[in-house]
Every structure is written in C-alpha cells, then in structure tokens.
Amino acid sequence: MMKIKIKCFSQVKYALETDELILELESGITTDALQNVIREKANGKLDGISLRVAVNQKYVKANTNLKDGDEVVFIPPVQGG
C-alpha cells in the first residue's frame, strides 16, 4: 500500500468538495487508474471534462506509475469569463 496526496482545483475541487485528498492505494497504481478512482468519487460531476495530470509539480504522460508519497494534481481546462 502507498499514500498519494491529491490536490484539487477548480472543477475537481467542486466535484469532490475538498481541496486535498490523501488516498491509500495499492502499490503500482498509475495516473490513469487514479483518475478513474477520482472520477468515481466525483459521482459523474467530472464526466466529459478532460484532465491533465501533474505529479510532483510536473506534467506527466498518460499511465505514469506512481510511488508512495507522490503529490498528484488533476488540472481541468482553463476557464474564462
């Protein structure tokens, strides 16, 4: 098991109703699998929204392996108005 910190901004923060989550997950989880977990927790509020992923403050490619203590941010499209 490993602990991953998820920082929540914009639509992700609204959908999960928090700015930060710490999840204990199986070792070997990838960013894609974690995104599926986050989308499930959002109960459909993130459906149709594409998210970029940053790990430890750097954008990463799809399906990047995570390790214990990583900080992950799911970044929705920029909104204007």
PDB file of N, CA, C and O in Angstrom, chain B, residues numbered from 101:
ATOM      1  N   MET B 101       0.845  -1.192   0.000  1.00  0.00           N
ATOM      2  CA  MET B 101       0.000   0.000   0.000  1.00  0.00           C
ATOM      3  C   MET B 101       0.884   1.248   0.000  1.00  0.00           C
ATOM      4  O   MET B 101       2.008   1.244   0.501  1.00  0.00           O
ATOM      5  N   MET B 102       0.333   2.309  -0.578  1.00  0.00           N
ATOM      6  CA  MET B 102       1.059   3.573  -0.593  1.00  0.00           C
ATOM      7  C   MET B 102       0.073   4.722  -0.442  1.00  0.00           C
ATOM      8  O   MET B 102      -1.110   4.584  -0.750  1.00  0.00           O
ATOM      9  N   LYS B 103       0.574   5.858   0.037  1.00  0.00           N
ATOM     10  CA  LYS B 103      -0.253   7.049   0.204  1.00  0.00           C
ATOM     11  C   LYS B 103       0.073   8.043  -0.894  1.00  0.00           C
ATOM     12  O   LYS B 103       1.237   8.333  -1.170  1.00  0.00           O
ATOM     13  N   ILE B 104      -0.979   8.556  -1.513  1.00  0.00           N
ATOM     14  CA  ILE B 104      -0.867   9.554  -2.576  1.00  0.00           C
ATOM     15  C   ILE B 104      -1.687  10.772  -2.148  1.00  0.00           C
ATOM     16  O   ILE B 104      -2.829  10.639  -1.709  1.00  0.00           O
ATOM     17  N   LYS B 105      -1.089  11.959  -2.282  1.00  0.00           N
ATOM     18  CA  LYS B 105      -1.802  13.205  -1.988  1.00  0.00           C
ATOM     19  C   LYS B 105      -2.355  13.748  -3.297  1.00  0.00           C
ATOM     20  O   LYS B 105      -1.628  13.867  -4.282  1.00  0.00           O
ATOM     21  N   ILE B 106      -3.641  14.076  -3.306  1.00  0.00           N
ATOM     22  CA  ILE B 106      -4.275  14.657  -4.482  1.00  0.00           C
ATOM     23  C   ILE B 106      -4.682  16.078  -4.125  1.00  0.00           C
ATOM     24  O   ILE B 106      -5.445  16.295  -3.183  1.00  0.00           O
ATOM     25  N   LYS B 107      -4.172  17.044  -4.880  1.00  0.00           N
ATOM     26  CA  LYS B 107      -4.546  18.447  -4.708  1.00  0.00           C
ATOM     27  C   LYS B 107      -5.680  18.729  -5.693  1.00  0.00           C
ATOM     28  O   LYS B 107      -5.612  18.328  -6.855  1.00  0.00           O
ATOM     29  N   CYS B 108      -6.709  19.413  -5.232  1.00  0.00           N
ATOM     30  CA  CYS B 108      -7.912  19.631  -6.034  1.00  0.00           C
ATOM     31  C   CYS B 108      -8.115  21.120  -6.317  1.00  0.00           C
ATOM     32  O   CYS B 108      -8.112  21.943  -5.402  1.00  0.00           O
ATOM     33  N   PHE B 109      -8.289  21.448  -7.582  1.00  0.00           N
ATOM     34  CA  PHE B 109      -8.534  22.818  -8.015  1.00  0.00           C
ATOM     35  C   PHE B 109      -9.750  22.857  -8.932  1.00  0.00           C
ATOM     36  O   PHE B 109     -10.112  21.851  -9.541  1.00  0.00           O
ATOM     37  N   SER B 110     -10.373  24.020  -9.024  1.00  0.00           N
ATOM     38  CA  SER B 110     -11.426  24.308  -9.984  1.00  0.00           C
ATOM     39  C   SER B 110     -12.533  23.239  -9.964  1.00  0.00           C
ATOM     40  O   SER B 110     -13.093  22.952  -8.906  1.00  0.00           O
ATOM     41  N   GLN B 111     -12.850  22.649 -11.127  1.00  0.00           N
ATOM     42  CA  GLN B 111     -13.954  21.698 -11.215  1.00  0.00           C
ATOM     43  C   GLN B 111     -13.707  20.449 -10.368  1.00  0.00           C
ATOM     44  O   GLN B 111     -14.657  19.850  -9.864  1.00  0.00           O
ATOM     45  N   VAL B 112     -12.460  20.054 -10.209  1.00  0.00           N
ATOM     46  CA  VAL B 112     -12.157  18.873  -9.397  1.00  0.00           C
ATOM     47  C   VAL B 112     -12.478  19.175  -7.932  1.00  0.00           C
ATOM     48  O   VAL B 112     -13.049  18.337  -7.234  1.00  0.00           O
ATOM     49  N   LYS B 113     -12.114  20.359  -7.473  1.00  0.00           N
ATOM     50  CA  LYS B 113     -12.413  20.777  -6.098  1.00  0.00           C
ATOM     51  C   LYS B 113     -13.931  20.817  -5.882  1.00  0.00           C
ATOM     52  O   LYS B 113     -14.428  20.343  -4.861  1.00  0.00           O
ATOM     53  N   TYR B 114     -14.652  21.379  -6.836  1.00  0.00           N
ATOM     54  CA  TYR B 114     -16.108  21.451  -6.744  1.00  0.00           C
ATOM     55  C   TYR B 114     -16.717  20.040  -6.711  1.00  0.00           C
ATOM     56  O   TYR B 114     -17.603  19.761  -5.903  1.00  0.00           O
ATOM     57  N   ALA B 115     -16.239  19.165  -7.587  1.00  0.00           N
ATOM     58  CA  ALA B 115     -16.808  17.821  -7.695  1.00  0.00           C
ATOM     59  C   ALA B 115     -16.554  16.982  -6.448  1.00  0.00           C
ATOM     60  O   ALA B 115     -17.421  16.215  -6.027  1.00  0.00           O
ATOM     61  N   LEU B 116     -15.366  17.125  -5.855  1.00  0.00           N
ATOM     62  CA  LEU B 116     -15.011  16.313  -4.688  1.00  0.00           C
ATOM     63  C   LEU B 116     -15.282  17.024  -3.366  1.00  0.00           C
ATOM     64  O   LEU B 116     -15.199  16.420  -2.297  1.00  0.00           O
ATOM     65  N   GLU B 117     -15.608  18.316  -3.450  1.00  0.00           N
ATOM     66  CA  GLU B 117     -15.924  19.134  -2.283  1.00  0.00           C
ATOM     67  C   GLU B 117     -14.786  19.181  -1.261  1.00  0.00           C
ATOM     68  O   GLU B 117     -15.018  19.160  -0.052  1.00  0.00           O
ATOM     69  N   THR B 118     -13.543  19.245  -1.772  1.00  0.00           N
ATOM     70  CA  THR B 118     -12.368  19.381  -0.906  1.00  0.00           C
ATOM     71  C   THR B 118     -11.197  19.908  -1.726  1.00  0.00           C
ATOM     72  O   THR B 118     -11.185  19.775  -2.950  1.00  0.00           O
ATOM     73  N   ASP B 119     -10.204  20.511  -1.053  1.00  0.00           N
ATOM     74  CA  ASP B 119      -9.012  20.972  -1.789  1.00  0.00           C
ATOM     75  C   ASP B 119      -7.914  19.921  -1.813  1.00  0.00           C
ATOM     76  O   ASP B 119      -6.964  20.032  -2.589  1.00  0.00           O
ATOM     77  N   GLU B 120      -8.035  18.905  -0.970  1.00  0.00           N
ATOM     78  CA  GLU B 120      -6.960  17.919  -0.891  1.00  0.00           C
ATOM     79  C   GLU B 120      -7.493  16.586  -0.369  1.00  0.00           C
ATOM     80  O   GLU B 120      -8.331  16.537   0.531  1.00  0.00           O
ATOM     81  N   LEU B 121      -6.987  15.521  -0.954  1.00  0.00           N
ATOM     82  CA  LEU B 121      -7.301  14.164  -0.505  1.00  0.00           C
ATOM     83  C   LEU B 121      -5.996  13.415  -0.292  1.00  0.00           C
ATOM     84  O   LEU B 121      -5.025  13.633  -1.016  1.00  0.00           O
ATOM     85  N   ILE B 122      -5.974  12.547   0.680  1.00  0.00           N
ATOM     86  CA  ILE B 122      -4.865  11.607   0.807  1.00  0.00           C
ATOM     87  C   ILE B 122      -5.492  10.222   0.733  1.00  0.00           C
ATOM     88  O   ILE B 122      -6.307   9.843   1.574  1.00  0.00           O
ATOM     89  N   LEU B 123      -5.092   9.475  -0.295  1.00  0.00           N
ATOM     90  CA  LEU B 123      -5.653   8.147  -0.510  1.00  0.00           C
ATOM     91  C   LEU B 123      -4.594   7.086  -0.274  1.00  0.00           C
ATOM     92  O   LEU B 123      -3.435   7.254  -0.654  1.00  0.00           O
ATOM     93  N   GLU B 124      -4.997   5.999   0.351  1.00  0.00           N
ATOM     94  CA  GLU B 124      -4.127   4.841   0.498  1.00  0.00           C
ATOM     95  C   GLU B 124      -4.531   3.854  -0.582  1.00  0.00           C
ATOM     96  O   GLU B 124      -5.663   3.372  -0.612  1.00  0.00           O
ATOM     97  N   LEU B 125      -3.579   3.558  -1.476  1.00  0.00           N
ATOM     98  CA  LEU B 125      -3.873   2.771  -2.668  1.00  0.00           C
ATOM     99  C   LEU B 125      -2.885   1.622  -2.812  1.00  0.00           C
ATOM    100  O   LEU B 125      -1.833   1.592  -2.173  1.00  0.00           O
ATOM    101  N   GLU B 126      -3.254   0.682  -3.667  1.00  0.00           N
ATOM    102  CA  GLU B 126      -2.372  -0.454  -3.953  1.00  0.00           C
ATOM    103  C   GLU B 126      -1.092   0.028  -4.621  1.00  0.00           C
ATOM    104  O   GLU B 126      -1.125   0.951  -5.435  1.00  0.00           O
ATOM    105  N   SER B 127       0.016  -0.581  -4.286  1.00  0.00           N
ATOM    106  CA  SER B 127       1.284  -0.270  -4.947  1.00  0.00           C
ATOM    107  C   SER B 127       1.153  -0.567  -6.435  1.00  0.00           C
ATOM    108  O   SER B 127       0.457  -1.503  -6.830  1.00  0.00           O
ATOM    109  N   GLY B 128       1.822   0.231  -7.253  1.00  0.00           N
ATOM    110  CA  GLY B 128       1.815   0.017  -8.693  1.00  0.00           C
ATOM    111  C   GLY B 128       0.693   0.724  -9.424  1.00  0.00           C
ATOM    112  O   GLY B 128       0.539   0.533 -10.630  1.00  0.00           O
ATOM    113  N   ILE B 129      -0.098   1.535  -8.735  1.00  0.00           N
ATOM    114  CA  ILE B 129      -1.186   2.248  -9.405  1.00  0.00           C
ATOM    115  C   ILE B 129      -0.605   3.288 -10.366  1.00  0.00           C
ATOM    116  O   ILE B 129       0.463   3.850 -10.122  1.00  0.00           O
ATOM    117  N   THR B 130      -1.319   3.530 -11.448  1.00  0.00           N
ATOM    118  CA  THR B 130      -0.899   4.514 -12.449  1.00  0.00           C
ATOM    119  C   THR B 130      -1.786   5.753 -12.362  1.00  0.00           C
ATOM    120  O   THR B 130      -2.821   5.753 -11.695  1.00  0.00           O
ATOM    121  N   THR B 131      -1.355   6.804 -13.050  1.00  0.00           N
ATOM    122  CA  THR B 131      -2.156   8.025 -13.080  1.00  0.00           C
ATOM    123  C   THR B 131      -3.518   7.780 -13.711  1.00  0.00           C
ATOM    124  O   THR B 131      -4.511   8.370 -13.283  1.00  0.00           O
ATOM    125  N   ASP B 132      -3.582   6.915 -14.730  1.00  0.00           N
ATOM    126  CA  ASP B 132      -4.873   6.620 -15.367  1.00  0.00           C
ATOM    127  C   ASP B 132      -5.820   5.922 -14.393  1.00  0.00           C
ATOM    128  O   ASP B 132      -7.000   6.263 -14.314  1.00  0.00           O
ATOM    129  N   ALA B 133      -5.299   4.947 -13.654  1.00  0.00           N
ATOM    130  CA  ALA B 133      -6.125   4.229 -12.678  1.00  0.00           C
ATOM    131  C   ALA B 133      -6.570   5.177 -11.561  1.00  0.00           C
ATOM    132  O   ALA B 133      -7.708   5.099 -11.098  1.00  0.00           O
ATOM    133  N   LEU B 134      -5.677   6.068 -11.130  1.00  0.00           N
ATOM    134  CA  LEU B 134      -6.040   7.039 -10.091  1.00  0.00           C
ATOM    135  C   LEU B 134      -7.103   7.997 -10.613  1.00  0.00           C
ATOM    136  O   LEU B 134      -8.022   8.361  -9.879  1.00  0.00           O
ATOM    137  N   GLN B 135      -6.988   8.405 -11.863  1.00  0.00           N
ATOM    138  CA  GLN B 135      -8.013   9.279 -12.440  1.00  0.00           C
ATOM    139  C   GLN B 135      -9.375   8.581 -12.435  1.00  0.00           C
ATOM    140  O   GLN B 135     -10.392   9.229 -12.188  1.00  0.00           O
ATOM    141  N   ASN B 136      -9.413   7.296 -12.697  1.00  0.00           N
ATOM    142  CA  ASN B 136     -10.675   6.550 -12.630  1.00  0.00           C
ATOM    143  C   ASN B 136     -11.242   6.572 -11.217  1.00  0.00           C
ATOM    144  O   ASN B 136     -12.451   6.722 -11.036  1.00  0.00           O
ATOM    145  N   VAL B 137     -10.379   6.424 -10.214  1.00  0.00           N
ATOM    146  CA  VAL B 137     -10.819   6.479  -8.803  1.00  0.00           C
ATOM    147  C   VAL B 137     -11.421   7.847  -8.511  1.00  0.00           C
ATOM    148  O   VAL B 137     -12.487   7.944  -7.904  1.00  0.00           O
ATOM    149  N   ILE B 138     -10.739   8.899  -8.941  1.00  0.00           N
ATOM    150  CA  ILE B 138     -11.211  10.268  -8.696  1.00  0.00           C
ATOM    151  C   ILE B 138     -12.545  10.508  -9.404  1.00  0.00           C
ATOM    152  O   ILE B 138     -13.452  11.109  -8.828  1.00  0.00           O
ATOM    153  N   ARG B 139     -12.665  10.053 -10.620  1.00  0.00           N
ATOM    154  CA  ARG B 139     -13.931  10.229 -11.355  1.00  0.00           C
ATOM    155  C   ARG B 139     -15.077   9.480 -10.667  1.00  0.00           C
ATOM    156  O   ARG B 139     -16.200   9.981 -10.624  1.00  0.00           O
ATOM    157  N   GLU B 140     -14.806   8.296 -10.135  1.00  0.00           N
ATOM    158  CA  GLU B 140     -15.841   7.556  -9.392  1.00  0.00           C
ATOM    159  C   GLU B 140     -16.268   8.339  -8.153  1.00  0.00           C
ATOM    160  O   GLU B 140     -17.460   8.439  -7.862  1.00  0.00           O
ATOM    161  N   LYS B 141     -15.298   8.894  -7.421  1.00  0.00           N
ATOM    162  CA  LYS B 141     -15.607   9.672  -6.214  1.00  0.00           C
ATOM    163  C   LYS B 141     -16.413  10.930  -6.546  1.00  0.00           C
ATOM    164  O   LYS B 141     -17.152  11.435  -5.701  1.00  0.00           O
ATOM    165  N   ALA B 142     -16.270  11.436  -7.778  1.00  0.00           N
ATOM    166  CA  ALA B 142     -16.973  12.654  -8.196  1.00  0.00           C
ATOM    167  C   ALA B 142     -18.424  12.386  -8.599  1.00  0.00           C
ATOM    168  O   ALA B 142     -19.172  13.328  -8.861  1.00  0.00           O
ATOM    169  N   ASN B 143     -18.831  11.124  -8.653  1.00  0.00           N
ATOM    170  CA  ASN B 143     -20.227  10.773  -8.970  1.00  0.00           C
ATOM    171  C   ASN B 143     -20.760  11.462 -10.228  1.00  0.00           C
ATOM    172  O   ASN B 143     -21.861  12.013 -10.228  1.00  0.00           O
ATOM    173  N   GLY B 144     -19.965  11.423 -11.295  1.00  0.00           N
ATOM    174  CA  GLY B 144     -20.434  11.960 -12.572  1.00  0.00           C
ATOM    175  C   GLY B 144     -20.179  13.436 -12.790  1.00  0.00           C
ATOM    176  O   GLY B 144     -20.380  13.932 -13.899  1.00  0.00           O
ATOM    177  N   LYS B 145     -19.738  14.160 -11.757  1.00  0.00           N
ATOM    178  CA  LYS B 145     -19.535  15.604 -11.900  1.00  0.00           C
ATOM    179  C   LYS B 145     -18.345  15.958 -12.785  1.00  0.00           C
ATOM    180  O   LYS B 145     -18.213  17.105 -13.211  1.00  0.00           O
ATOM    181  N   LEU B 146     -17.479  14.988 -13.064  1.00  0.00           N
ATOM    182  CA  LEU B 146     -16.331  15.241 -13.944  1.00  0.00           C
ATOM    183  C   LEU B 146     -16.490  14.578 -15.317  1.00  0.00           C
ATOM    184  O   LEU B 146     -15.570  14.596 -16.134  1.00  0.00           O
ATOM    185  N   ASP B 147     -17.659  13.998 -15.558  1.00  0.00           N
ATOM    186  CA  ASP B 147     -17.904  13.356 -16.853  1.00  0.00           C
ATOM    187  C   ASP B 147     -17.785  14.388 -17.971  1.00  0.00           C
ATOM    188  O   ASP B 147     -18.329  15.487 -17.871  1.00  0.00           O
ATOM    189  N   GLY B 148     -17.077  14.030 -19.026  1.00  0.00           N
ATOM    190  CA  GLY B 148     -16.925  14.903 -20.171  1.00  0.00           C
ATOM    191  C   GLY B 148     -15.860  15.984 -20.009  1.00  0.00           C
ATOM    192  O   GLY B 148     -15.646  16.779 -20.924  1.00  0.00           O
ATOM    193  N   ILE B 149     -15.197  16.024 -18.871  1.00  0.00           N
ATOM    194  CA  ILE B 149     -14.147  17.018 -18.637  1.00  0.00           C
ATOM    195  C   ILE B 149     -12.798  16.337 -18.780  1.00  0.00           C
ATOM    196  O   ILE B 149     -12.503  15.372 -18.074  1.00  0.00           O
ATOM    197  N   SER B 150     -11.974  16.844 -19.702  1.00  0.00           N
ATOM    198  CA  SER B 150     -10.648  16.252 -19.854  1.00  0.00           C
ATOM    199  C   SER B 150      -9.724  16.868 -18.807  1.00  0.00           C
ATOM    200  O   SER B 150      -9.780  18.069 -18.542  1.00  0.00           O
ATOM    201  N   LEU B 151      -8.882  16.038 -18.223  1.00  0.00           N
ATOM    202  CA  LEU B 151      -7.988  16.491 -17.161  1.00  0.00           C
ATOM    203  C   LEU B 151      -6.538  16.214 -17.543  1.00  0.00           C
ATOM    204  O   LEU B 151      -6.207  15.122 -18.006  1.00  0.00           O
ATOM    205  N   ARG B 152      -5.687  17.202 -17.347  1.00  0.00           N
ATOM    206  CA  ARG B 152      -4.241  16.991 -17.466  1.00  0.00           C
ATOM    207  C   ARG B 152      -3.764  16.536 -16.101  1.00  0.00           C
ATOM    208  O   ARG B 152      -4.413  16.803 -15.089  1.00  0.00           O
ATOM    209  N   VAL B 153      -2.628  15.845 -16.071  1.00  0.00           N
ATOM    210  CA  VAL B 153      -2.132  15.290 -14.813  1.00  0.00           C
ATOM    211  C   VAL B 153      -0.714  15.788 -14.558  1.00  0.00           C
ATOM    212  O   VAL B 153       0.140  15.759 -15.444  1.00  0.00           O
ATOM    213  N   ALA B 154      -0.481  16.245 -13.331  1.00  0.00           N
ATOM    214  CA  ALA B 154       0.865  16.613 -12.886  1.00  0.00           C
ATOM    215  C   ALA B 154       1.195  15.769 -11.661  1.00  0.00           C
ATOM    216  O   ALA B 154       0.356  15.572 -10.782  1.00  0.00           O
ATOM    217  N   VAL B 155       2.419  15.279 -11.617  1.00  0.00           N
ATOM    218  CA  VAL B 155       2.916  14.523 -10.464  1.00  0.00           C
ATOM    219  C   VAL B 155       4.133  15.274  -9.938  1.00  0.00           C
ATOM    220  O   VAL B 155       5.085  15.540 -10.672  1.00  0.00           O
ATOM    221  N   ASN B 156       4.083  15.607  -8.660  1.00  0.00           N
ATOM    222  CA  ASN B 156       5.176  16.347  -8.029  1.00  0.00           C
ATOM    223  C   ASN B 156       5.534  17.605  -8.826  1.00  0.00           C
ATOM    224  O   ASN B 156       6.704  17.910  -9.058  1.00  0.00           O
ATOM    225  N   GLN B 157       4.477  18.325  -9.238  1.00  0.00           N
ATOM    226  CA  GLN B 157       4.557  19.623  -9.914  1.00  0.00           C
ATOM    227  C   GLN B 157       5.126  19.561 -11.333  1.00  0.00           C
ATOM    228  O   GLN B 157       5.622  20.567 -11.839  1.00  0.00           O
ATOM    229  N   LYS B 158       5.060  18.394 -11.979  1.00  0.00           N
ATOM    230  CA  LYS B 158       5.499  18.268 -13.378  1.00  0.00           C
ATOM    231  C   LYS B 158       4.431  17.510 -14.161  1.00  0.00           C
ATOM    232  O   LYS B 158       3.944  16.468 -13.723  1.00  0.00           O
ATOM    233  N   TYR B 159       4.075  18.052 -15.332  1.00  0.00           N
ATOM    234  CA  TYR B 159       3.130  17.335 -16.185  1.00  0.00           C
ATOM    235  C   TYR B 159       3.716  15.990 -16.577  1.00  0.00           C
ATOM    236  O   TYR B 159       4.912  15.876 -16.845  1.00  0.00           O
ATOM    237  N   VAL B 160       2.852  14.961 -16.609  1.00  0.00           N
ATOM    238  CA  VAL B 160       3.302  13.613 -16.961  1.00  0.00           C
ATOM    239  C   VAL B 160       2.438  13.064 -18.088  1.00  0.00           C
ATOM    240  O   VAL B 160       1.342  13.557 -18.350  1.00  0.00           O
ATOM    241  N   LYS B 161       2.953  12.038 -18.744  1.00  0.00           N
ATOM    242  CA  LYS B 161       2.213  11.345 -19.795  1.00  0.00           C
ATOM    243  C   LYS B 161       1.179  10.417 -19.170  1.00  0.00           C
ATOM    244  O   LYS B 161       1.227  10.130 -17.974  1.00  0.00           O
ATOM    245  N   ALA B 162       0.257   9.958 -19.983  1.00  0.00           N
ATOM    246  CA  ALA B 162      -0.770   9.010 -19.533  1.00  0.00           C
ATOM    247  C   ALA B 162      -0.118   7.748 -18.985  1.00  0.00           C
ATOM    248  O   ALA B 162       0.960   7.340 -19.418  1.00  0.00           O
ATOM    249  N   ASN B 163      -0.789   7.157 -18.040  1.00  0.00           N
ATOM    250  CA  ASN B 163      -0.405   5.854 -17.491  1.00  0.00           C
ATOM    251  C   ASN B 163       0.966   5.847 -16.800  1.00  0.00           C
ATOM    252  O   ASN B 163       1.675   4.841 -16.836  1.00  0.00           O
ATOM    253  N   THR B 164       1.335   6.960 -16.177  1.00  0.00           N
ATOM    254  CA  THR B 164       2.590   7.063 -15.429  1.00  0.00           C
ATOM    255  C   THR B 164       2.454   6.322 -14.106  1.00  0.00           C
ATOM    256  O   THR B 164       1.444   6.460 -13.416  1.00  0.00           O
ATOM    257  N   ASN B 165       3.461   5.540 -13.751  1.00  0.00           N
ATOM    258  CA  ASN B 165       3.444   4.834 -12.465  1.00  0.00           C
ATOM    259  C   ASN B 165       3.652   5.815 -11.323  1.00  0.00           C
ATOM    260  O   ASN B 165       4.473   6.728 -11.408  1.00  0.00           O
ATOM    261  N   LEU B 166       2.890   5.609 -10.251  1.00  0.00           N
ATOM    262  CA  LEU B 166       3.008   6.449  -9.064  1.00  0.00           C
ATOM    263  C   LEU B 166       3.764   5.703  -7.976  1.00  0.00           C
ATOM    264  O   LEU B 166       3.822   4.473  -7.962  1.00  0.00           O
ATOM    265  N   LYS B 167       4.347   6.487  -7.058  1.00  0.00           N
ATOM    266  CA  LYS B 167       5.038   5.869  -5.929  1.00  0.00           C
ATOM    267  C   LYS B 167       4.585   6.529  -4.632  1.00  0.00           C
ATOM    268  O   LYS B 167       4.011   7.619  -4.635  1.00  0.00           O
ATOM    269  N   ASP B 168       4.852   5.853  -3.539  1.00  0.00           N
ATOM    270  CA  ASP B 168       4.446   6.321  -2.219  1.00  0.00           C
ATOM    271  C   ASP B 168       4.906   7.762  -1.996  1.00  0.00           C
ATOM    272  O   ASP B 168       6.068   8.095  -2.230  1.00  0.00           O
ATOM    273  N   GLY B 169       3.982   8.612  -1.541  1.00  0.00           N
ATOM    274  CA  GLY B 169       4.307   9.992  -1.224  1.00  0.00           C
ATOM    275  C   GLY B 169       4.160  10.976  -2.367  1.00  0.00           C
ATOM    276  O   GLY B 169       4.351  12.176  -2.168  1.00  0.00           O
ATOM    277  N   ASP B 170       3.825  10.500  -3.569  1.00  0.00           N
ATOM    278  CA  ASP B 170       3.651  11.409  -4.701  1.00  0.00           C
ATOM    279  C   ASP B 170       2.491  12.362  -4.453  1.00  0.00           C
ATOM    280  O   ASP B 170       1.521  12.023  -3.776  1.00  0.00           O
ATOM    281  N   GLU B 171       2.612  13.563  -5.017  1.00  0.00           N
ATOM    282  CA  GLU B 171       1.532  14.542  -4.998  1.00  0.00           C
ATOM    283  C   GLU B 171       1.002  14.656  -6.425  1.00  0.00           C
ATOM    284  O   GLU B 171       1.756  14.947  -7.353  1.00  0.00           O
ATOM    285  N   VAL B 172      -0.289  14.427  -6.591  1.00  0.00           N
ATOM    286  CA  VAL B 172      -0.912  14.418  -7.917  1.00  0.00           C
ATOM    287  C   VAL B 172      -1.937  15.543  -7.992  1.00  0.00           C
ATOM    288  O   VAL B 172      -2.705  15.777  -7.060  1.00  0.00           O
ATOM    289  N   VAL B 173      -1.924  16.236  -9.137  1.00  0.00           N
ATOM    290  CA  VAL B 173      -2.914  17.276  -9.393  1.00  0.00           C
ATOM    291  C   VAL B 173      -3.584  16.947 -10.725  1.00  0.00           C
ATOM    292  O   VAL B 173      -2.913  16.702 -11.728  1.00  0.00           O
ATOM    293  N   PHE B 174      -4.911  16.946 -10.717  1.00  0.00           N
ATOM    294  CA  PHE B 174      -5.688  16.793 -11.946  1.00  0.00           C
ATOM    295  C   PHE B 174      -6.140  18.190 -12.343  1.00  0.00           C
ATOM    296  O   PHE B 174      -6.862  18.856 -11.601  1.00  0.00           O
ATOM    297  N   ILE B 175      -5.703  18.628 -13.528  1.00  0.00           N
ATOM    298  CA  ILE B 175      -5.903  20.007 -13.935  1.00  0.00           C
ATOM    299  C   ILE B 175      -6.939  20.082 -15.049  1.00  0.00           C
ATOM    300  O   ILE B 175      -6.711  19.602 -16.159  1.00  0.00           O
ATOM    301  N   PRO B 176      -8.090  20.696 -14.736  1.00  0.00           N
ATOM    302  CA  PRO B 176      -9.134  20.845 -15.756  1.00  0.00           C
ATOM    303  C   PRO B 176      -8.762  21.963 -16.738  1.00  0.00           C
ATOM    304  O   PRO B 176      -7.829  22.727 -16.490  1.00  0.00           O
ATOM    305  N   PRO B 177      -9.493  22.054 -17.848  1.00  0.00           N
ATOM    306  CA  PRO B 177      -9.221  23.138 -18.804  1.00  0.00           C
ATOM    307  C   PRO B 177      -9.364  24.495 -18.130  1.00  0.00           C
ATOM    308  O   PRO B 177     -10.133  24.655 -17.182  1.00  0.00           O
ATOM    309  N   VAL B 178      -8.623  25.456 -18.624  1.00  0.00           N
ATOM    310  CA  VAL B 178      -8.704  26.814 -18.081  1.00  0.00           C
ATOM    311  C   VAL B 178     -10.069  27.386 -18.398  1.00  0.00           C
ATOM    312  O   VAL B 178     -10.584  27.243 -19.507  1.00  0.00           O
ATOM    313  N   GLN B 179     -10.647  28.043 -17.394  1.00  0.00           N
ATOM    314  CA  GLN B 179     -11.954  28.665 -17.582  1.00  0.00           C
ATOM    315  C   GLN B 179     -11.779  30.174 -17.637  1.00  0.00           C
ATOM    316  O   GLN B 179     -10.922  30.737 -16.955  1.00  0.00           O
ATOM    317  N   GLY B 180     -12.579  30.804 -18.435  1.00  0.00           N
ATOM    318  CA  GLY B 180     -12.520  32.265 -18.513  1.00  0.00           C
ATOM    319  C   GLY B 180     -13.903  32.853 -18.347  1.00  0.00           C
ATOM    320  O   GLY B 180     -14.896  32.136 -18.221  1.00  0.00           O
ATOM    321  N   GLY B 181     -13.946  34.138 -18.348  1.00  0.00           N
ATOM    322  CA  GLY B 181     -15.275  34.696 -18.239  1.00  0.00           C
ATOM    323  C   GLY B 181     -15.328  36.126 -18.051  1.00  0.00           C
ATOM    324  O   GLY B 181     -16.415  36.696 -17.947  1.00  0.00           O
TER     325      GLY B 181
END
